[in-house]
Amino acid sequence: MKKVYDYVKEFKRNYPMTIAWRLKANSKVVDKFVNPDEKVMYAFVAQKSKSSFDVFSTAVIALTDKRIIIGRKRALFGYFVDSITPDMFNDLKVLASLIWGKVYIDTAKEFVTLSNIDKRSLDEIETNISSYMLEKKKLYPSRDKTS
């Protein structure tokens, strides 16, 4: 079974313009929170920050067969972990600039901004997240339907 770090190395090798640091440490945080019954399908790196100038908040984003996990290792001790389940997922927005791009994930509770991503990778990221979420959202009853 591939570890998150293997997916991240492959992503970084394919898209070297993505700004990311401490890939192994951030990947270990995500690996820690992948449940035994979950399988990692795709992973990439980005800065979890609204500002393109903040290059010190590298996060590893893993798409499992049950949710999206975003993990960041703190500089000295501790970590941050966010989990987005398909029922909480609302929308995905992709923005491409001259060199880098951003991915916005809108959930029921928060708005996640992932920045400083190599713009050539945006199609791949959008396809992986959107196709997965559309498939998984079918399993949840719609809240908009009136009975």
C-alpha positions in Angstrom: 0.0 0.0 0.0 1.3 3.4 -1.0 2.0 5.9 1.8 0.9 9.5 1.6 4.5 10.6 1.2 4.8 8.5 -2.0 1.9 10.3 -3.6 3.3 13.7 -2.5 6.8 12.9 -3.9 5.2 12.0 -7.2 3.1 15.1 -7.2 6.1 17.3 -6.4 8.2 15.6 -9.1 5.5 16.2 -11.7 4.8 19.8 -10.6 8.0 21.3 -9.2 6.8 24.9 -9.2 4.5 24.1 -6.3 5.9 25.8 -3.2 6.1 23.2 -0.4 8.4 22.4 2.5 8.8 19.6 5.0 6.9 17.1 2.9 7.8 14.0 4.9 6.8 15.6 8.3 3.5 16.8 6.9 2.8 13.4 5.2 3.3 11.7 8.6 0.6 13.8 10.1 -1.9 12.7 7.4 -0.8 9.1 7.6 -1.5 9.2 11.4 -5.1 10.1 10.7 -5.9 7.7 7.8 -8.1 5.1 9.4 -7.2 1.4 8.9 -10.3 0.9 6.7 -9.5 3.9 4.5 -7.4 3.9 1.3 -5.5 7.0 0.0 -6.4 7.6 -3.6 -4.6 10.9 -4.3 -2.5 13.4 -2.5 -0.9 16.8 -3.2 0.8 19.7 -1.4 -0.1 23.4 -1.2 0.1 26.3 1.2 -3.0 26.4 3.4 -3.3 30.1 3.4 -5.3 32.9 1.7 -2.1 34.9 1.0 0.2 34.0 -1.8 3.0 35.5 0.2 2.6 33.1 3.1 5.0 30.3 2.1 5.4 28.8 5.5 2.1 27.0 6.0 2.6 23.9 3.8 -0.1 21.3 4.0 -0.5 17.8 2.6 -3.9 17.2 1.2 -5.0 13.5 0.9 -8.1 12.3 -0.8 -9.2 9.0 0.7 -12.1 6.8 -0.2 -14.1 8.4 2.7 -12.9 12.0 3.0 -10.4 14.7 2.4 -7.6 15.0 5.1 -5.5 18.2 5.3 -2.5 17.9 7.6 0.2 20.3 8.7 3.1 19.7 11.1 3.9 22.7 13.3 7.5 23.9 13.4 8.3 22.8 17.0 5.7 20.5 18.3 2.1 19.6 17.4 0.1 19.6 14.2 -3.1 20.7 12.6 -5.6 18.3 10.9 -8.7 19.1 9.0 -11.2 16.5 7.7 -13.8 17.2 5.1 -16.4 14.5 4.6 -18.6 14.4 1.4 -21.7 15.5 3.3 -20.0 18.7 4.4 -18.5 19.5 0.9 -20.3 22.3 -1.0 -18.2 23.6 -3.8 -14.8 23.6 -5.4 -13.3 26.7 -7.1 -10.0 26.8 -9.1 -8.1 30.0 -9.9 -5.0 30.1 -12.2 -2.6 33.0 -12.2 0.5 33.5 -14.2 2.7 30.9 -12.4 0.7 29.5 -9.5 -2.9 28.7 -8.8 -5.3 28.4 -5.9 -8.0 25.8 -5.0 -10.9 26.9 -2.9 -12.9 24.2 -1.1 -16.2 25.5 0.3 -17.7 23.4 3.1 -20.7 23.8 5.3 -18.5 25.1 8.2 -15.5 26.8 6.6 -13.8 28.0 3.4 -10.4 26.3 2.8 -7.9 28.1 0.6 -5.0 26.2 -0.8 -2.4 28.4 -2.6 1.0 28.4 -4.4 0.2 25.4 -6.5 1.8 24.8 -9.8 -0.9 26.0 -12.3 -0.3 22.9 -14.5 -1.6 20.7 -11.7 -4.9 22.4 -11.3 -6.8 20.3 -13.9 -5.6 17.1 -12.1 -6.5 18.3 -8.7 -9.9 19.5 -9.8 -10.7 16.3 -11.6 -9.7 14.1 -8.7 -11.6 16.1 -6.0 -14.7 16.8 -8.1 -15.2 13.3 -9.5 -14.8 11.8 -6.1 -17.1 14.2 -4.3 -19.8 14.0 -7.0 -19.8 10.2 -6.7 -19.8 10.2 -2.8 -22.5 13.0 -2.6 -25.0 10.6 -4.3 -24.9 8.5 -1.1 -26.2 11.3 1.0 -29.9 12.4 0.8 -30.4 15.9 -0.5 -31.4 18.5 2.1 -33.0 20.7 -0.5 -35.8 18.3 -1.4 -39.1 19.1 0.3 -41.3 16.2 1.2 
